[in-house]
């Protein structure tokens, strides 16, 4: 039995019922859809876990819908710090970098911005907007940047109302295997 895994599953089950920002899915539905996309692509277990937990920082934040109030809650930093001790960098770093990955893609992929949801466009503004060319180069040189880009793409596609995904318990084994505590 792993307390960190149990706490995360409980957090997703309890607070994950909240709406995911302005999207038409809950936080938990979004997490499950992201993990299912990672799993479908055959991603490593740690990356499936990162996809599942990439927005856990939103659930750790005490306020409701900070982006709607014009506040960047830095959920990626909060989530990564929370996950680092239980899972290490293979999970925590893609989580920490999934927002910079959006900024990178907006700067380097001409069609990417046009595919963002309205809520994601609003949060991008709060997060600093697209990277400059030097910032994009610096991002790409970071360890786990490629993994963060994969998490970001799954994040973007994991907003389908009513989509059926495996439940939280389906990912328990992957969470336990990725755990370092």
Secondary structure by P-SEA (a helix, b strand, c coil): ccaaaaaaaaaaaaacccccccccccaaaaaaaaaaaaaaacccaaaaaaaacccccccccccccccccccccaaaaaaaaaaccccccccaaaaacaaaaaaaaaaccccccccccaaaaaaaaaacccccaaaaaaaaaccaaaaaaaaaaaaaacccccccccccccaaaaaaaaccc
